[in-house]
């Protein structure tokens, strides 16, 4: 018994619909590492300046103690850049260990006397009351460069832990004690410790909130720009801004009356046989670029490319009084752009490109179609089918534009007589033309090809 071949669905690699969000998180993880690199560079610069200052104000060998502390800060900063074994990001333990080591070292530098100098432990309580708290605060501020709210919050927590441990250590030394009297120079003030720890945690919380908001704003901006980029594939620039700010989702299925335009290169098959694949793709790109420009210039929507052709709509996602006129104007602009392009092609010895444009006006259904992995904003209905068949009718009528009587009537109803006459310049009087799918011929306006 032959095994059943795998289905197309089973052969297709699984794509997680959460992939875009995961990519954003991966990007943030990369930025966190970049932030750690920047923080390390700033740390080196700051430590260099501190080393110069300490060298100037401290005699030898007292300064050696401070050099050792500075070296310790370099080591802890370098530890934050240790890569994962697989080479992506940094190990999770560094998020917890490095801030803890930094704050332990900073607190030690504040409260422990220089062993090379005259050690006097009796003055340590005063060090805990002075402005030395600014050093842990600086480290908390530096942690914001990681763009990680969790890292900032943990750094503040580590600062409070180390400051509390230092206070208990000092209070336990011989001759020192806890007190609530602020005038006792040999006592550690319990209420001061509570206020200092509270201050460290509040600063960390505020900075963590600021980083989290910045991160959320960035995520929203990235999502918004991605949506605008997707919209720009289909809509003109002026509509992109309106749609991006609109409350009504494109996925909402609705029916409305619009103008449909189909444009197609005539004789593309025989033309393609004479060109290399690279030249053929280049030709299509140039053609689509010119046709797309005509659509967008007349406030149309590029529905889709169809190989050597395209479909455009006028009146999506929002209808306007000039939709029919805009569609006819776009068709004329397409042929004008093609005429200019053909002049250049003839000068270069290249064959002339001929196009057929079909236009119809009527009701359609709009909405997103597709699955989880790919969605497409679709316009469907009999109006679309008729417009496509009118584009094919340009071959029978030897015309470059064929427009239905419905579209012309809609155009005349929304513009003045002079503008309507200009848009119909070169068109023959309406004649009945059979259209597949309709029991009776449809009156059409055809502009004879010149």
WOJOBEL-V153232 format. One record per backbone hydrogen bond with DSSP energy under -0.5 kcal/mol. NH is the residue of the N-H (numbers start at 1). CO is the residue of the C=O. E is the energy in kcal/mol with one decimal. If there is no record, write none. Layout:
BEGIN
nh=<NH & NH>
co=<CO & CO>
e=<E & E>
END
This chain:
BEGIN
nh=<11 & 12 & 16 & 17 & 19 & 22 & 23 & 24 & 25 & 26 & 27 & 28 & 29 & 30 & 31 & 32 & 33 & 34 & 35 & 36 & 37 & 38 & 39 & 40 & 41 & 42 & 43 & 44 & 45 & 46 & 47 & 48 & 49 & 50 & 51 & 52 & 53 & 54 & 55 & 56 & 57 & 58 & 63 & 64 & 65 & 65 & 66 & 67 & 68 & 69 & 70 & 71 & 72 & 73 & 74 & 75 & 76 & 77 & 78 & 79 & 80 & 80 & 81 & 82 & 84 & 87 & 89 & 91 & 94 & 95 & 95 & 96 & 96 & 97 & 98 & 99 & 100 & 101 & 102 & 103 & 104 & 105 & 106 & 107 & 108 & 109 & 110 & 111 & 112 & 113 & 117 & 119 & 123 & 124 & 126 & 127 & 127 & 128 & 129 & 129 & 130 & 133 & 134 & 135 & 136 & 137 & 138 & 139 & 140 & 141 & 142 & 143 & 144 & 145 & 146 & 147 & 149 & 152 & 153 & 154 & 155 & 156 & 157 & 158 & 159 & 160 & 161 & 162 & 163 & 164 & 165 & 166 & 167 & 168 & 169 & 170 & 171 & 172 & 173 & 176 & 177 & 179 & 182 & 184 & 185 & 187 & 188 & 189 & 190 & 190 & 193 & 194 & 195 & 196 & 197 & 198 & 199 & 200 & 201 & 202 & 203 & 204 & 205 & 206 & 207 & 208 & 209 & 210 & 211 & 212 & 213 & 214 & 215 & 216 & 217 & 218 & 219 & 220 & 221 & 222 & 223 & 224 & 225 & 226 & 227 & 228 & 229 & 230 & 231 & 232 & 233 & 233 & 234 & 235 & 236 & 239 & 240 & 241 & 242 & 243 & 244 & 245 & 246 & 249 & 252 & 254 & 256 & 258 & 258 & 259 & 260 & 261 & 262 & 263 & 264 & 265 & 266 & 268 & 271 & 272 & 273 & 274 & 274 & 275 & 280 & 281 & 282 & 283 & 284 & 285 & 286 & 287 & 288 & 289 & 290 & 291 & 292 & 293 & 294 & 295 & 296 & 297 & 298 & 298 & 299 & 300 & 301 & 302 & 303 & 303 & 304 & 306 & 308 & 309 & 310 & 311 & 312 & 313 & 314 & 323 & 326 & 327 & 328 & 329 & 330 & 331 & 332 & 333 & 334 & 335 & 336 & 337 & 338 & 339 & 340 & 341 & 342 & 343 & 344 & 345 & 346 & 347 & 348 & 349 & 350 & 354 & 356 & 357 & 358 & 359 & 360 & 362 & 364 & 365 & 366 & 367 & 369 & 371 & 376 & 378 & 378 & 380 & 383 & 384 & 385 & 386 & 387 & 388 & 389 & 390 & 391 & 392 & 393 & 394 & 394 & 395 & 396 & 397 & 398 & 399 & 400 & 401 & 402 & 403 & 404 & 405 & 408 & 409 & 410 & 411 & 412 & 413 & 414 & 414 & 415 & 420 & 421 & 422 & 423 & 424 & 425 & 427 & 428 & 431 & 433 & 438 & 442 & 444 & 445 & 446 & 447 & 448 & 448 & 449>
co=<7 & 8 & 14 & 15 & 16 & 18 & 19 & 20 & 21 & 22 & 23 & 24 & 25 & 26 & 27 & 28 & 29 & 30 & 31 & 32 & 33 & 34 & 35 & 36 & 37 & 38 & 39 & 40 & 41 & 42 & 43 & 44 & 45 & 46 & 47 & 48 & 49 & 50 & 51 & 52 & 53 & 54 & 59 & 61 & 61 & 62 & 62 & 63 & 64 & 65 & 66 & 67 & 68 & 69 & 70 & 71 & 72 & 73 & 74 & 75 & 76 & 77 & 78 & 79 & 89 & 84 & 87 & 82 & 91 & 91 & 92 & 92 & 93 & 93 & 94 & 94 & 96 & 97 & 98 & 99 & 100 & 101 & 102 & 103 & 104 & 105 & 106 & 107 & 108 & 111 & 114 & 117 & 120 & 121 & 123 & 123 & 124 & 124 & 125 & 126 & 126 & 130 & 131 & 132 & 132 & 133 & 134 & 135 & 136 & 137 & 138 & 139 & 141 & 142 & 143 & 144 & 147 & 148 & 149 & 150 & 151 & 152 & 153 & 154 & 155 & 156 & 157 & 158 & 159 & 160 & 161 & 162 & 163 & 164 & 165 & 166 & 167 & 168 & 170 & 173 & 186 & 188 & 180 & 181 & 183 & 184 & 177 & 187 & 179 & 188 & 189 & 190 & 191 & 192 & 193 & 194 & 195 & 196 & 197 & 198 & 199 & 200 & 201 & 202 & 203 & 204 & 205 & 206 & 207 & 208 & 209 & 210 & 211 & 212 & 213 & 214 & 215 & 216 & 217 & 218 & 219 & 220 & 221 & 222 & 223 & 224 & 225 & 226 & 227 & 228 & 229 & 230 & 231 & 231 & 300 & 236 & 236 & 237 & 238 & 239 & 240 & 241 & 243 & 247 & 249 & 366 & 364 & 256 & 362 & 314 & 360 & 312 & 358 & 310 & 356 & 308 & 354 & 265 & 267 & 268 & 269 & 270 & 271 & 272 & 276 & 277 & 278 & 279 & 280 & 281 & 282 & 283 & 284 & 285 & 286 & 287 & 288 & 289 & 290 & 291 & 292 & 293 & 294 & 295 & 296 & 295 & 313 & 234 & 301 & 311 & 311 & 309 & 306 & 306 & 263 & 304 & 261 & 301 & 259 & 320 & 322 & 323 & 324 & 325 & 326 & 327 & 328 & 329 & 330 & 331 & 332 & 333 & 334 & 335 & 336 & 337 & 338 & 339 & 340 & 341 & 342 & 343 & 344 & 346 & 345 & 266 & 264 & 400 & 262 & 402 & 260 & 258 & 256 & 380 & 254 & 378 & 376 & 374 & 369 & 367 & 376 & 365 & 363 & 381 & 381 & 382 & 383 & 384 & 385 & 386 & 387 & 388 & 389 & 390 & 391 & 392 & 392 & 393 & 395 & 394 & 447 & 447 & 357 & 445 & 359 & 443 & 404 & 405 & 406 & 407 & 408 & 409 & 410 & 411 & 411 & 416 & 417 & 418 & 419 & 420 & 422 & 424 & 446 & 444 & 442 & 435 & 433 & 431 & 403 & 444 & 401 & 426 & 446 & 398>
e=<-1.9 & -1.6 & -0.5 & -0.5 & -2.4 & -2.3 & -2.8 & -1.9 & -2.2 & -2.5 & -2.4 & -2.4 & -2.3 & -2.1 & -2.2 & -2.5 & -1.8 & -2.2 & -2.6 & -2.0 & -2.2 & -2.4 & -2.8 & -2.2 & -2.2 & -2.6 & -2.3 & -2.4 & -2.2 & -2.8 & -3.0 & -2.1 & -1.9 & -2.6 & -2.5 & -1.8 & -2.2 & -3.1 & -2.1 & -1.6 & -1.6 & -1.7 & -1.7 & -1.8 & -0.6 & -1.1 & -0.7 & -2.1 & -2.2 & -1.7 & -2.5 & -2.5 & -2.0 & -1.8 & -1.7 & -2.2 & -2.3 & -2.0 & -2.3 & -2.0 & -1.0 & -0.5 & -1.5 & -1.4 & -1.9 & -1.5 & -0.5 & -0.8 & -1.0 & -0.5 & -1.1 & -0.7 & -0.8 & -3.1 & -1.6 & -0.5 & -1.2 & -2.7 & -3.0 & -2.7 & -2.1 & -2.4 & -2.6 & -2.5 & -2.2 & -2.4 & -1.3 & -2.3 & -2.4 & -0.6 & -1.3 & -0.9 & -1.2 & -1.4 & -0.8 & -1.1 & -0.5 & -1.4 & -0.7 & -0.6 & -1.0 & -0.8 & -1.9 & -1.6 & -0.5 & -1.5 & -2.1 & -1.8 & -2.1 & -2.5 & -2.4 & -1.4 & -1.2 & -1.5 & -1.6 & -1.7 & -0.6 & -1.9 & -2.5 & -2.3 & -2.1 & -2.1 & -2.1 & -2.9 & -2.0 & -2.1 & -2.4 & -2.6 & -2.4 & -2.1 & -2.5 & -2.5 & -1.9 & -2.3 & -2.3 & -2.6 & -2.5 & -1.2 & -1.5 & -2.1 & -1.1 & -2.1 & -0.7 & -1.3 & -0.8 & -1.2 & -3.4 & -0.5 & -1.7 & -0.7 & -1.9 & -2.0 & -2.1 & -2.7 & -2.9 & -2.3 & -2.4 & -2.5 & -2.4 & -2.5 & -2.7 & -2.3 & -2.6 & -2.8 & -2.6 & -2.6 & -2.4 & -2.2 & -2.5 & -2.6 & -2.5 & -2.3 & -2.5 & -2.5 & -2.8 & -2.1 & -2.4 & -2.6 & -2.5 & -2.7 & -2.5 & -2.8 & -2.8 & -2.4 & -2.3 & -2.5 & -2.4 & -2.0 & -2.6 & -2.4 & -0.6 & -1.0 & -1.6 & -2.9 & -0.7 & -0.6 & -1.8 & -1.3 & -1.1 & -2.9 & -2.6 & -1.3 & -0.8 & -0.5 & -1.1 & -1.9 & -1.8 & -0.5 & -2.4 & -2.5 & -3.0 & -2.9 & -2.4 & -2.2 & -1.8 & -1.3 & -2.6 & -0.8 & -1.8 & -2.9 & -1.3 & -0.5 & -1.1 & -1.0 & -2.7 & -2.2 & -2.1 & -2.3 & -2.3 & -2.3 & -2.0 & -2.6 & -3.1 & -2.3 & -1.9 & -2.5 & -3.0 & -1.9 & -1.6 & -1.9 & -2.7 & -2.3 & -0.8 & -0.8 & -1.7 & -2.5 & -3.2 & -4.0 & -1.0 & -1.6 & -1.6 & -3.0 & -0.9 & -0.8 & -2.3 & -2.6 & -2.9 & -2.6 & -2.5 & -1.4 & -3.1 & -2.1 & -2.0 & -2.5 & -2.4 & -2.1 & -2.1 & -2.5 & -2.3 & -1.9 & -2.2 & -2.7 & -2.3 & -2.1 & -2.0 & -2.2 & -2.6 & -1.6 & -1.5 & -2.2 & -2.8 & -1.9 & -1.1 & -1.5 & -3.3 & -0.5 & -2.5 & -1.9 & -2.6 & -2.3 & -1.9 & -2.3 & -2.2 & -2.9 & -3.3 & -1.6 & -2.4 & -1.3 & -2.4 & -2.9 & -0.7 & -2.4 & -0.7 & -0.6 & -1.4 & -2.5 & -2.1 & -2.0 & -2.0 & -2.3 & -1.7 & -1.6 & -1.4 & -0.6 & -1.0 & -1.4 & -0.6 & -2.3 & -0.6 & -2.1 & -2.1 & -0.9 & -2.7 & -3.0 & -1.9 & -2.2 & -2.1 & -2.7 & -2.0 & -2.5 & -2.7 & -1.6 & -0.6 & -1.1 & -1.0 & -2.4 & -2.4 & -2.0 & -2.4 & -1.6 & -1.0 & -2.3 & -2.7 & -2.0 & -1.6 & -2.2 & -2.9 & -2.4 & -3.5 & -0.5 & -2.7 & -0.7 & -0.7 & -2.4>
END
